Amino acid sequence: MRNLSRTGARINSKIGKAINDYGLIKEGDNILVAVSGGKDSMTMLKLLNAIRGWAPVKFDICAAHINTDFHCGECVHESCLTDLFKKMNVDYRFKDIKVLDEKGKTTCFWCSWNRRKALFELADELGCNKVALGHHKDDIAETMLINLLYNGEISAMNPRQEMFGGKITIIRPLSYVDEKTIIKFAGENGFPEQLCKCPFGSDSRRKYIKSFILETEKETPRLDIKTNIFKSLSRVKKEYIDLKEE
């Protein structure tokens, strides 16, 4: 691929397959790319920006970063992200929101809900019909197991999900990409190791599930465990499921 390393070309191929499989990007799309400042969102932004230069369909992108009043000491400054956006020659927007209550506290759900709401509002303001999120294959596999084990349901993150009657569609271009490949690409491109660190990032359940998948992969190296988990959602054998809720 043009001006891409072997790792970049590999990720680009996976993104292209996801785009084709799920119809993630269409002619004339205006996509708001959610950028936290971490390796996943920066990789997504860089490659979507590259793809639009040679893709057979024309689409626009705008990077968006949501600032909250709840952050750690390592949280990125706007100037740092602004420099990165300018180097990529992409449009960008920042939006400030408040998620702390009168006692200066919040929850992971409330913070996440308000950040997502701010993205939708910004997309509406800018006339964007799609919002791109940087969740990758590991995120989807982990979420599926978390929901199964802790919530008693079978669900995950869809690569494509329509919201508000189809007015805005969430897309996840990295759905087929392994986290380890993204880490390698981020290193090759000199992305800062930690631009933004979520104070809730040490979720013990997700850490446990991530560790469980890693150990399972070590014990069965011939199997692509994350891919099997991912594919299982589309391989439901209904004839073997006839259980009633207790």
VOLUM-852361 format. One record per residue (C-alpha): residue number from 1; residue in one letter; x negated, y negated, z negated. Coordinates in steps of 0.25 Angstrom, whole numbers. Layout:
N
+-----+-----+-------+-------+-------+
:   n : res :    px :    py :    pz :
+-----+-----+-------+-------+-------+
: NUM :   A :     X :     Y :     Z :
...
+-----+-----+-------+-------+-------+
This chain:
246
+-----+-----+-------+-------+-------+
:   n : res :    px :    py :    pz :
+-----+-----+-------+-------+-------+
:   1 :   M :     0 :     0 :     0 :
:   2 :   R :    -4 :   -14 :     3 :
:   3 :   N :   -14 :   -19 :    -8 :
:   4 :   L :   -10 :    -9 :   -18 :
:   5 :   S :   -19 :     1 :   -25 :
:   6 :   R :   -16 :    16 :   -24 :
:   7 :   T :    -9 :    14 :   -38 :
:   8 :   G :    -1 :     3 :   -32 :
:   9 :   A :     3 :    10 :   -20 :
:  10 :   R :     7 :    22 :   -28 :
:  11 :   I :    17 :    13 :   -36 :
:  12 :   N :    21 :     6 :   -24 :
:  13 :   S :    25 :    20 :   -18 :
:  14 :   K :    33 :    23 :   -30 :
:  15 :   I :    40 :    10 :   -30 :
:  16 :   G :    44 :    12 :   -16 :
:  17 :   K :    50 :    25 :   -18 :
:  18 :   A :    58 :    20 :   -30 :
:  19 :   I :    63 :     8 :   -21 :
:  20 :   N :    67 :    18 :   -10 :
:  21 :   D :    73 :    28 :   -19 :
:  22 :   Y :    82 :    18 :   -27 :
:  23 :   G :    83 :     7 :   -18 :
:  24 :   L :    76 :    -3 :   -27 :
:  25 :   I :    73 :   -14 :   -17 :
:  26 :   K :    81 :   -18 :    -6 :
:  27 :   E :    80 :   -29 :     5 :
:  28 :   G :    82 :   -43 :    -1 :
:  29 :   D :    81 :   -39 :   -16 :
:  30 :   N :    76 :   -50 :   -26 :
:  31 :   I :    70 :   -42 :   -37 :
:  32 :   L :    67 :   -48 :   -51 :
:  33 :   V :    54 :   -40 :   -56 :
:  34 :   A :    54 :   -39 :   -71 :
:  35 :   V :    40 :   -41 :   -76 :
:  36 :   S :    36 :   -39 :   -90 :
:  37 :   G :    22 :   -40 :   -88 :
:  38 :   G :    18 :   -26 :   -90 :
:  39 :   K :    12 :   -16 :   -80 :
:  40 :   D :    25 :   -10 :   -75 :
:  41 :   S :    32 :   -23 :   -71 :
:  42 :   M :    19 :   -29 :   -66 :
:  43 :   T :    17 :   -17 :   -57 :
:  44 :   M :    31 :   -18 :   -52 :
:  45 :   L :    30 :   -32 :   -49 :
:  46 :   K :    17 :   -31 :   -41 :
:  47 :   L :    21 :   -19 :   -33 :
:  48 :   L :    35 :   -25 :   -30 :
:  49 :   N :    28 :   -37 :   -25 :
:  50 :   A :    19 :   -29 :   -16 :
:  51 :   I :    30 :   -21 :   -11 :
:  52 :   R :    39 :   -33 :    -6 :
:  53 :   G :    27 :   -36 :     3 :
:  54 :   W :    28 :   -24 :    11 :
:  55 :   A :    42 :   -18 :     8 :
:  56 :   P :    52 :   -17 :    20 :
:  57 :   V :    62 :   -24 :    12 :
:  58 :   K :    61 :   -38 :     7 :
:  59 :   F :    63 :   -42 :    -8 :
:  60 :   D :    59 :   -52 :   -18 :
:  61 :   I :    54 :   -51 :   -32 :
:  62 :   C :    53 :   -60 :   -44 :
:  63 :   A :    45 :   -56 :   -56 :
:  64 :   A :    52 :   -59 :   -69 :
:  65 :   H :    47 :   -59 :   -84 :
:  66 :   I :    56 :   -60 :   -96 :
:  67 :   N :    50 :   -67 :  -108 :
:  68 :   T :    56 :   -64 :  -121 :
:  69 :   D :    54 :   -70 :  -135 :
:  70 :   F :    50 :   -56 :  -140 :
:  71 :   H :    36 :   -51 :  -136 :
:  72 :   C :    23 :   -47 :  -141 :
:  73 :   G :    10 :   -54 :  -142 :
:  74 :   E :     6 :   -48 :  -129 :
:  75 :   C :    17 :   -53 :  -121 :
:  76 :   V :    13 :   -59 :  -107 :
:  77 :   H :    13 :   -74 :  -105 :
:  78 :   E :    20 :   -80 :   -93 :
:  79 :   S :     8 :   -85 :   -87 :
:  80 :   C :     2 :   -71 :   -86 :
:  81 :   L :    14 :   -66 :   -79 :
:  82 :   T :    15 :   -78 :   -70 :
:  83 :   D :     0 :   -76 :   -65 :
:  84 :   L :     3 :   -62 :   -62 :
:  85 :   F :    16 :   -66 :   -54 :
:  86 :   K :     9 :   -77 :   -47 :
:  87 :   K :    -2 :   -67 :   -42 :
:  88 :   M :     8 :   -58 :   -37 :
:  89 :   N :    15 :   -69 :   -30 :
:  90 :   V :    29 :   -66 :   -36 :
:  91 :   D :    40 :   -75 :   -41 :
:  92 :   Y :    42 :   -74 :   -56 :
:  93 :   R :    51 :   -78 :   -67 :
:  94 :   F :    50 :   -79 :   -82 :
:  95 :   K :    63 :   -78 :   -91 :
:  96 :   D :    62 :   -81 :  -106 :
:  97 :   I :    73 :   -74 :  -115 :
:  98 :   K :    75 :   -72 :  -130 :
:  99 :   V :    77 :   -58 :  -136 :
: 100 :   L :    74 :   -61 :  -151 :
: 101 :   D :    85 :   -63 :  -161 :
: 102 :   E :    85 :   -73 :  -172 :
: 103 :   K :    76 :   -64 :  -180 :
: 104 :   G :    66 :   -63 :  -169 :
: 105 :   K :    69 :   -48 :  -166 :
: 106 :   T :    74 :   -41 :  -154 :
: 107 :   T :    76 :   -26 :  -149 :
: 108 :   C :    70 :   -19 :  -137 :
: 109 :   F :    85 :   -18 :  -132 :
: 110 :   W :    88 :   -33 :  -133 :
: 111 :   C :    75 :   -37 :  -128 :
: 112 :   S :    76 :   -28 :  -116 :
: 113 :   W :    90 :   -31 :  -113 :
: 114 :   N :    88 :   -46 :  -113 :
: 115 :   R :    75 :   -45 :  -104 :
: 116 :   R :    84 :   -37 :   -94 :
: 117 :   K :    95 :   -47 :   -95 :
: 118 :   A :    85 :   -59 :   -92 :
: 119 :   L :    80 :   -51 :   -80 :
: 120 :   F :    94 :   -50 :   -75 :
: 121 :   E :    97 :   -64 :   -77 :
: 122 :   L :    84 :   -68 :   -70 :
: 123 :   A :    87 :   -59 :   -58 :
: 124 :   D :   101 :   -66 :   -57 :
: 125 :   E :    95 :   -80 :   -58 :
: 126 :   L :    85 :   -76 :   -47 :
: 127 :   G :    94 :   -69 :   -38 :
: 128 :   C :    87 :   -55 :   -40 :
: 129 :   N :    95 :   -43 :   -37 :
: 130 :   K :    85 :   -33 :   -43 :
: 131 :   V :    77 :   -33 :   -56 :
: 132 :   A :    64 :   -24 :   -55 :
: 133 :   L :    60 :   -17 :   -68 :
: 134 :   G :    46 :   -11 :   -71 :
: 135 :   H :    51 :     3 :   -77 :
: 136 :   H :    42 :    14 :   -71 :
: 137 :   K :    44 :    30 :   -71 :
: 138 :   D :    39 :    31 :   -85 :
: 139 :   D :    49 :    21 :   -90 :
: 140 :   I :    60 :    29 :   -84 :
: 141 :   A :    56 :    42 :   -88 :
: 142 :   E :    54 :    37 :  -103 :
: 143 :   T :    68 :    30 :  -103 :
: 144 :   M :    75 :    43 :   -98 :
: 145 :   L :    69 :    51 :  -109 :
: 146 :   I :    71 :    40 :  -120 :
: 147 :   N :    86 :    39 :  -116 :
: 148 :   L :    87 :    54 :  -116 :
: 149 :   L :    81 :    57 :  -129 :
: 150 :   Y :    85 :    44 :  -137 :
: 151 :   N :    98 :    40 :  -131 :
: 152 :   G :   104 :    53 :  -126 :
: 153 :   E :   106 :    49 :  -112 :
: 154 :   I :   100 :    51 :   -98 :
: 155 :   S :    96 :    38 :   -92 :
: 156 :   A :    84 :    30 :   -88 :
: 157 :   M :    80 :    18 :   -79 :
: 158 :   N :    85 :    18 :   -65 :
: 159 :   P :    76 :    13 :   -54 :
: 160 :   R :    87 :     5 :   -49 :
: 161 :   Q :    99 :     0 :   -57 :
: 162 :   E :   110 :   -10 :   -53 :
: 163 :   M :   115 :   -20 :   -63 :
: 164 :   F :   126 :   -29 :   -64 :
: 165 :   G :   134 :   -23 :   -53 :
: 166 :   G :   122 :   -22 :   -44 :
: 167 :   K :   119 :   -37 :   -45 :
: 168 :   I :   105 :   -34 :   -51 :
: 169 :   T :    97 :   -20 :   -49 :
: 170 :   I :    86 :   -16 :   -58 :
: 171 :   I :    75 :    -9 :   -51 :
: 172 :   R :    63 :    -1 :   -56 :
: 173 :   P :    53 :     0 :   -45 :
: 174 :   L :    43 :     8 :   -54 :
: 175 :   S :    53 :    19 :   -57 :
: 176 :   Y :    44 :    29 :   -50 :
: 177 :   V :    30 :    24 :   -55 :
: 178 :   D :    23 :    30 :   -67 :
: 179 :   E :    18 :    21 :   -78 :
: 180 :   K :     4 :    26 :   -77 :
: 181 :   T :     3 :    22 :   -62 :
: 182 :   I :     8 :     8 :   -66 :
: 183 :   I :    -3 :     7 :   -77 :
: 184 :   K :   -13 :    10 :   -66 :
: 185 :   F :    -8 :     0 :   -56 :
: 186 :   A :    -7 :   -11 :   -67 :
: 187 :   G :   -21 :    -9 :   -70 :
: 188 :   E :   -26 :    -9 :   -56 :
: 189 :   N :   -19 :   -23 :   -54 :
: 190 :   G :   -24 :   -29 :   -67 :
: 191 :   F :   -10 :   -31 :   -74 :
: 192 :   P :   -12 :   -35 :   -88 :
: 193 :   E :   -11 :   -23 :   -97 :
: 194 :   Q :    -1 :   -29 :  -106 :
: 195 :   L :     7 :   -42 :  -101 :
: 196 :   C :    19 :   -39 :  -110 :
: 197 :   K :    21 :   -29 :  -121 :
: 198 :   C :    35 :   -27 :  -126 :
: 199 :   P :    36 :   -27 :  -141 :
: 200 :   F :    45 :   -15 :  -140 :
: 201 :   G :    36 :    -8 :  -131 :
: 202 :   S :    32 :     3 :  -141 :
: 203 :   D :    46 :    10 :  -141 :
: 204 :   S :    43 :    23 :  -148 :
: 205 :   R :    53 :    31 :  -140 :
: 206 :   R :    47 :    27 :  -127 :
: 207 :   K :    33 :    29 :  -132 :
: 208 :   Y :    37 :    43 :  -136 :
: 209 :   I :    44 :    46 :  -123 :
: 210 :   K :    32 :    41 :  -115 :
: 211 :   S :    23 :    50 :  -123 :
: 212 :   F :    32 :    62 :  -122 :
: 213 :   I :    32 :    60 :  -106 :
: 214 :   L :    17 :    58 :  -106 :
: 215 :   E :    14 :    71 :  -115 :
: 216 :   T :    24 :    79 :  -106 :
: 217 :   E :    16 :    75 :   -93 :
: 218 :   K :     3 :    79 :  -100 :
: 219 :   E :     9 :    93 :  -103 :
: 220 :   T :    15 :    95 :   -89 :
: 221 :   P :     6 :    87 :   -79 :
: 222 :   R :    12 :    93 :   -67 :
: 223 :   L :    26 :    87 :   -70 :
: 224 :   D :    29 :    72 :   -67 :
: 225 :   I :    37 :    71 :   -80 :
: 226 :   K :    41 :    56 :   -78 :
: 227 :   T :    46 :    59 :   -64 :
: 228 :   N :    54 :    71 :   -69 :
: 229 :   I :    61 :    63 :   -79 :
: 230 :   F :    64 :    52 :   -69 :
: 231 :   K :    69 :    62 :   -59 :
: 232 :   S :    78 :    69 :   -69 :
: 233 :   L :    87 :    58 :   -69 :
: 234 :   S :    91 :    61 :   -55 :
: 235 :   R :    91 :    76 :   -57 :
: 236 :   V :   102 :    78 :   -67 :
: 237 :   K :   108 :    92 :   -65 :
: 238 :   K :   122 :    89 :   -70 :
: 239 :   E :   126 :   103 :   -69 :
: 240 :   Y :   117 :   106 :   -81 :
: 241 :   I :   123 :    94 :   -89 :
: 242 :   D :   136 :    96 :   -96 :
: 243 :   L :   134 :    91 :  -110 :
: 244 :   K :   144 :    84 :  -118 :
: 245 :   E :   140 :    72 :  -128 :
: 246 :   E :   140 :    77 :  -142 :
+-----+-----+-------+-------+-------+
